[in-house]
Structure formats: structure tokens, C-alpha cells
Amino acid sequence: MKLQYLLTKSFYAKLIAVKKIVTNKGKRTAGIDLERWSTANQKA
């Protein structure tokens, strides 16, 4: 319980989580609909 609290309240844990999302190597992987969006216009 204490570990869960530390992970949700810790500033550095949040930074690590953001870094992990930003440096996602799976961004070229197709989603569940088997489509990839390579530009912002395709996402809109």
C-alpha cells in the first residue's frame, strides 16, 4: 500500500512515467483497427 502511494504521489515517478510514454518505441505498431497514423492530419 505504501509503494502504491509513493508511485502516485512521487514527482520523480511521474517524470519517469511521462518519459516512458514520450519515448514509446511501439508508436509504429498498428492499433486494434490495423491502421497507423503517421501525420497529425490523419489523426484529426
Backbone bond lengths (Angstrom), bond angles and torsions (degrees), N, CA, C in turn:
res aa  C-N    CA-C-N  psi(-1)  N-CA   C-N-CA  omega(-1)  CA-C   N-CA-C  phi
1 M - - - 1.442 - - 1.529 110.44 -
2 K 1.299 117.33 -40.22 1.454 120.10 -179.71 1.534 110.98 -67.64
3 L 1.336 116.92 -37.47 1.465 120.17 178.59 1.523 110.47 -63.46
4 Q 1.316 116.54 -43.16 1.460 120.36 178.65 1.528 110.37 -61.30
5 Y 1.306 117.11 -41.06 1.460 121.10 178.66 1.523 110.31 -63.86
6 L 1.326 116.98 -43.43 1.459 120.15 -179.31 1.528 111.41 -64.72
7 L 1.324 116.77 -39.17 1.458 119.89 -179.01 1.527 111.92 -68.00
8 T 1.327 117.25 -31.09 1.460 119.11 -179.32 1.515 112.43 -85.63
9 K 1.325 118.37 -25.11 1.456 121.56 -176.05 1.528 113.70 -102.28
10 S 1.320 117.55 -14.35 1.451 121.10 -175.24 1.532 111.39 -76.06
11 F 1.319 116.25 130.99 1.462 121.73 177.16 1.526 110.78 -63.61
12 Y 1.328 116.87 -41.75 1.464 120.36 -177.80 1.525 112.16 -71.80
13 A 1.314 117.80 -31.44 1.462 120.17 175.22 1.522 110.02 -65.09
14 K 1.341 116.51 -37.31 1.466 120.08 177.26 1.522 111.01 -66.79
15 L 1.333 116.96 -38.94 1.465 119.78 177.80 1.520 111.49 -63.23
16 I 1.330 116.88 -41.84 1.464 121.06 179.00 1.528 110.34 -63.79
17 A 1.330 116.80 -39.96 1.462 120.54 179.23 1.524 111.07 -64.32
18 V 1.322 117.17 -42.08 1.467 120.60 178.75 1.522 110.36 -66.05
19 K 1.322 117.32 -41.29 1.467 120.44 178.64 1.521 111.17 -62.21
20 K 1.313 116.44 -38.87 1.459 120.27 -179.98 1.525 110.91 -65.47
21 I 1.308 116.89 -37.22 1.464 120.30 179.26 1.528 110.91 -71.97
22 V 1.326 116.84 -41.73 1.461 121.42 -176.73 1.523 111.13 -67.68
23 T 1.311 117.49 -35.68 1.460 120.91 -177.80 1.526 111.17 -99.63
24 N 1.320 116.42 39.14 1.457 122.08 -178.18 1.530 110.21 -71.38
25 K 1.318 116.68 119.29 1.464 120.51 179.34 1.526 111.79 -82.71
26 G 1.323 117.84 -9.83 1.455 121.30 179.69 1.511 113.27 -89.01
27 K 1.328 116.53 12.54 1.461 118.52 -177.31 1.525 112.56 -68.11
28 R 1.304 117.94 -16.95 1.467 120.52 177.67 1.527 112.01 -92.48
29 T 1.313 117.06 1.39 1.453 122.04 179.99 1.525 109.31 -84.84
30 A 1.319 115.90 135.07 1.462 120.21 178.85 1.522 109.71 -68.83
31 G 1.321 115.39 149.60 1.454 120.71 179.86 1.511 111.51 -82.85
32 I 1.326 116.02 -162.73 1.460 121.17 -176.90 1.528 111.43 -66.75
33 D 1.341 117.21 -25.45 1.463 120.48 178.76 1.522 112.11 -89.03
34 L 1.334 116.98 4.72 1.475 124.26 177.56 1.523 112.69 63.11
35 E 1.337 117.44 26.72 1.457 121.53 177.04 1.519 109.91 -117.25
36 R 1.324 115.70 143.37 1.467 121.52 175.35 1.516 108.79 -116.08
37 W 1.323 115.10 139.04 1.458 121.37 175.59 1.501 107.57 -108.93
38 S 1.327 117.26 120.08 1.456 120.11 -178.46 1.532 113.02 -101.12
39 T 1.323 116.94 -16.29 1.460 119.98 179.71 1.528 110.06 -126.74
40 A 1.329 114.99 162.51 1.458 120.23 179.38 1.526 111.35 -67.26
41 N 1.327 117.81 -31.34 1.470 120.92 179.63 1.516 111.70 -65.47
42 Q 1.318 117.70 -33.19 1.460 120.68 178.86 1.524 110.71 -71.41
43 K 1.310 118.23 -27.92 1.464 121.65 -179.36 1.523 111.28 -75.24
44 A 1.326 117.09 -29.50 1.468 120.71 -175.51 1.510 111.74 -80.67
